[in-house]
């Protein structure tokens, strides 16, 4: 399977597209300077106790209070609370090689008001970003993720990813970790550790331990107010860390600063893979050049077309999502309805798995497949759906069909879902609506102003417009673009932008900077 990563940057946002065999399967939008992200570690203050929910609301100095349920405190919560108190009162124990773990553990069934009080300071980690009106979901079971291992303070367990099957490999890694890990630190060995050298795994473990020591130092130095202690690495780096393998063919970036950051990161975690990193230098924006914008425009609609005229209809609420599989007109004419239903359902399962990852659907997902009479076909359909969902890193479970033939999936959504705004509809007041020829007049006027400005004399000029406007400018002989050349003796390069409305246009240089008028 060929895997590719494309990263588009702007002053306010970073868009990350992950493709498998040329198909968009994941799309992330990250706001620049977001204050709170998944896996960030905070020292928070208990704002209030919600006895009815058996939970506490935590002040993180964010717009919304975080939510910490009793079951998310973790068995080692007493050790964390005691350790936090030691750091605050006795100075930073950075020279200790082992954590001072207590013998006391927290019961699975208890009352949060018995262990947590208002104004208590707690070490918490973001396990789920804010969604809609809800604040972030928090946990007190701290983990620090590396490339090959996940460090778990206050634990003595060494466990392995379920995908690591080799007992020989497990034994070798287990022996290595036992030698390197300090007391009262646990480790989860990630799938990416397979086939890696002992030195690489040991180095990654040391990086995680250094991040823990940095966290402890910041706890000691903090001023008593809620504060972020340790942030997750940049989202693009986190995706590379979690997904990078031998199937990766390229990572494309359109920002030189981010390119250098990723280059340095690759040299640290996988020097042999640095050659797959590439900088996009062309004037056409990266998503348009690689036809990714077109995929984004087509996959986030309510109705998704699949093979042979069949289609999916996706309805989404905050906690429940419904996916309806429809055979379409062409299949309705088929003589063999059962065979048709089976084929439609099997092809739909591929697109459903893709849509769930793309849209990061969470909570309960109900799929209404076309009815299948044969039990063997229903079994094969569920098996196919599980195979397609195997690459989904989010925790999920697929349940057998109900008596009504509905398939249910429970899936954990941990990141804020930011659906791209794909609508071309723009609300414009009647007095601002322009006829197409008036839009072209605006373009002509702007081109003249740009060419008359002395700072643009030796610059290449790129006109970014809606695809339909671009086609009109280029069509015919002489085309409008050729007329511009004959008039100004300057060739204007026309770039079709999928995300532009027909009223939109920009005059930019090769580096996508706005030209002065």
Secondary structure, 3 states (H helix, E strand, C coil): CCEEEEEEECCCEEEEEEEECCEEEEEEEEECCCCCCCCCEEEEEEEEEEHHHCEEEEECCCCCCEEEEHHHCCCCHHHHHHHHHHHHHHCCCCCCCCCCCCCCCCCCCCCHHHCCCCCCEEEEEEEECCECCECCEEECCCCEECCCEEEEECCCCEEECCCCCCHHHHHHHHHHHHHHCCCCEEEEECHHHCCCCHHHHHHHHHHHHHHHHHHHHHHHHCCCCCEEEECCCCHHHHHHHHHCCCCEEEEEECCHHHHHHHHHHHHHHCHHHHHHEEECCCCCCHHHHCCHHHHHHHHCCCEEECHHHCEEEEEECCCEEEEEEECHHHHHCCCCHHHHHHHHHHHHHHHHHHHHHHHCCCEEEEEECCCCCCHHHHHHHHHHHHHHHCCCCCCEEECCCCCCCEEEEEECCCCCCCCCCCCCCCCCCHHHCCCHHHHHHHHHHHHHHHHHCHHHCCCCEEEEEEHHHHHHHHCCCCCHHHHHHHHHCCCEEEEEECCCCCCCEEEECCCCCECCC
